[in-house]
């Protein structure tokens, strides 16, 4: 038994997104592994299996970030290079990893036509009345709000599907097909299961 370590399954009331991206990957991977095995009370993993799981988690993040950045880069969009930030904030807030970039693409062509009266707002957030310190800051704030984590906007977004979030973000009576337009962009970026779409450069 010396070649195995015992990892207790962890029951969590929140989501994986409650752990900061800068936190322990080992702790995060144990939690994800426990969630996937559902009601198992004890998990035995060889040390090399823990390492492999951490490596897989990093690989998945990198593939998602690559898909986002590739979409931005081939279209010369200013948000190229921020794919990993978007992936980590989606993970932190339990959002589809493609949602934040797709909104930026729909609202400002990936930062090309961002809000003019305020700074660093490529998302059209708050009808372009709110600026941010940086693109990183904008990504953090928009992701937090869309997840329902902000008490001021929780009623609009908490507990909703991706389509529901988009319909709250830009209601159908304002832009009739907004949700479907953004979801179409999401599918061009990649599949939800993170396989990079062949259409990402189309």
N, C-alpha and C positions, 0 to 999 in steps of 0.2 A: 504493500500500500504506500510505500514511500514515494513511488513514482506518480502518485495521484494527489490532487488537492481537492478538498471538499468546498464547494461554493453553495451556500444556502440560497434557495430561491427567494427573491425579494418581491414582496407585495408592495406596489407603489400606487398611491392615489392619484398622482399626477402623471405626466407623460415624460418620455425621454427628453423632451424639450426643456424640462425644468433644470437640467444639468447644463452648466455653462460649457461652451465649446472648449474653453481653456482648462476644464476639469480633467479628472483622471480618465483616460481612455479605457484603462483596465476596469475601473468601476463601472463605466458606462456599458462596456461590452458584457460584463457579468449580468447587469440588469436586463439588457436586451435579450441575452440568452435565456434568462429566467422567464421573461415574458413570453418568449416563443414557445417554451416548454409548458406554459400554462400552469397547472396546479401541482407541478412536481415540487416536492418539499426539499429535495437534496440532489445536487448535481455533482458527479465526479468527473473531473477533467484532468487529463495529463497536462503538465506544464506546457508542452509544445502545442496542445490544443488551444490553450488560452492565448498564446502568442499568435497562433493562426487566426483566431477569431478577431483579435485586435487588428491584425493585418488586413483581414477582409473588410472590417469596418472602415479602415482608412482607404482601402481601394475603392469601396463603394462611394465614399465622399468625393474622392478624386475624379471618379468617372462622371459623377453628376456635375461637379464643377467644370470639368472639361467640356461637357455637352453645352452648358450654359455659355461658357466663354467662347466656344467655337461659334455658336449662333451669333453672338455679339461681334466677334472678330471678323467673320467673313462679310459682315454687313457694315463694317467700320463704325460700330456703335461705341460711344464713350464709356459705357459700363463694362466693356471687356476687361477682364482681370479681376472682377468682383464675384465671380462664380462661387468660389469657396465661401466667401462671406454670406452669400445668399443661401447656400446649402446649410451652413451651420446655424443660421438664424431660423431657417425652416425647421431644422431638427429641434432646436431649442423650443420652438413654439408649436410643434406638432402640426406643421403645415405641409402640404404637397411641395416638394422641393422645386417644382417648376413654376409655382404660383407667382412669387415675387418678380422673377425676371420677366414672366409673360405680361404682368401688369405694366412693368416699365416699358416693354416693347409696344404694347397697345397705347399707352398714354403719351409716350415721348419718343418713340422709335429708339428705345434703349439709351435715352439721354440726349439724343440729337436736338430734340425740340422740348427740352424741359421747361418748367415754369419760368417765366421771365422776370416777374416782380419779386420773387424770393430766390434764395440760393439752394442749390443741391436738392431739388425736389423733382426727380424724374418720374414720379408716380402720380402726379396730379393730386397728391394727398391734400385733403381739406380744401378742395377747389382752388389749389395753388395759392392759398392764403398763408401757408406755413412753410418756412424754410428750415434747413438743417445745417449743422456744423460741417457735415461732410456727407458723401454718399454712404459711407459705412453707417453713420448715424441715422440717415434716412431709412436704410434697410432695417436697422434694429427697431425703429419706432413703428414703421408700417407693419412689420411682421408681428410685433407685440400686439398692436391693435387688431389685426386680422384674426389673431388667435383668441381674442376675447379676454386678454390678460389686463387690459386697461379698464379700470372701473367706469371710466367716462364713456367708453364705446362698447362695453361688454354686451349690452342689450342688443346691439346691432349685429354682433359677430359670434358670440359665444355659442358653441355647440352646433355650428352649421357645417354643412358639407362645403366642398370647394365651390360648387355652383351657388350655394346659398350665400357664401361669403361674397362672391362676385356680384350677386344681385343686390346685396346690401351696399357694396362699395359703389356701384353705379346702377341704380334701380332701372328696371325695364321701361318705366314711364319717361326716363331721361334718355337712355340709349337702349332701344328695344333688344338688340342682339348682343349686348356687351358681354354677358357671361359666355355665350357660345364663341364669340370672337376670341376672348382670352383663352378659353380652353382649347381652341384650335391651335393657337400659338404654343400652348403647353405641349401639345402632342407633336408639334414640329421640333421642339427642343429635345424631347425624348419621351420614353414611356414611363409611367409611374414607377415601374419596377426597375428603372434606371438604365435599361439598355438604350444606348445612344441611337436615336432615330436616323434612318438613312436620309430622311428629309431635312435634317438639321441644317444642311448647307444649301438647300434648295430655295 
